[in-house]
């Protein structure tokens, strides 16, 4: 069985006519989905999104610096550890979640308009469909918050209209381990006068109460722009973004337990790994793979540079994953355009 793992580099290089490094209109390039270290860049619409959630503005300078060895995940890890003794850090990190959900939703919406329906995700899934054996299952794992993968899934006959649909298909199962811009979880803590508050007011009240909020395990899938409350016949329910803050050592996954259970059942059957734009820096997931794989695997990496490909392989091997490793310096666009994965998929 094949597992495809997508990282931020896949969505960054998701539109073939707008590959990284190409000479494109700056009014379009500013909406390119960001890499991890770019999530808090000084792009106009990023800064505008921050104004809605003032608590996150305080920590932005930490998250923008570009000193040697800088890692956004490392900086956020440091802030998270400080939250153990500093309640204000809880508010700031909660504001980061709301900011990421709001900003990435709008950024992706504009990037999709640039793409006009043509993405590397769709072409790759078509290549997987073409090569898939009759009873073969394909497992798609993404660490991205955006919904470009979901938009491509109809290519292989999978329609996502709710959270259960990600793992309902017999042939293709998708796992979003760090959550999604269009996922939320219900807040069980009582919010007074919730029905009278605007969306931004609800968000900032949840941010101010972050340290003592009780967030339930019921997930909601949003079709429209992220909303922080759900109106029902009986009551209004506050909603919290279901996406994980990008830190170095993620303790918990931000996905429904049944998704994780399904993934654990799938991993032992994996014989091939196709890694696209993922650095294999999530040590917990690498360890999860290593602990549950039942055999050596064949690994093909799509990293864009030789150094990037070598780093992915090194990280996987450090985690104890063994097998045959095939690095490629191709980016996502070149990989799908030139059908670089045909032989790998055929084998």
ZIBELVEN-V423863 format. One record per run of one state. SS is the DSSP state (hx for helix, st for strand, lp for the rest). FROM is the first residue (numbers start at 0). TO is the last residue. If there is no record, write none. Layout:
BEGIN
((SS;FROM;TO) (SS;FROM;TO))
END
This chain:
BEGIN
((lp;0;0) (st;1;5) (lp;6;6) (hx;7;11) (lp;12;14) (hx;15;17) (lp;18;24) (hx;25;28) (lp;29;34) (hx;35;37) (lp;38;42) (hx;43;50) (lp;51;52) (hx;53;63) (lp;64;70) (hx;71;81) (lp;82;85) (hx;86;114) (lp;115;118) (hx;119;130) (lp;131;136) (st;137;141) (lp;142;146) (hx;147;155) (lp;156;161) (hx;162;166) (lp;167;170) (st;171;175) (lp;176;177) (st;178;186) (lp;187;192) (hx;193;195) (lp;196;197) (hx;198;207) (lp;208;208) (hx;209;211) (lp;212;213) (st;214;220) (lp;221;227) (st;228;230) (lp;231;234) (st;235;242) (lp;243;255) (hx;256;266) (lp;267;270) (st;271;275) (lp;276;281) (hx;282;291) (lp;292;295) (st;296;301) (lp;302;304) (hx;305;317) (lp;318;321) (st;322;327) (lp;328;330) (hx;331;336) (lp;337;340) (hx;341;345) (lp;346;346))
END
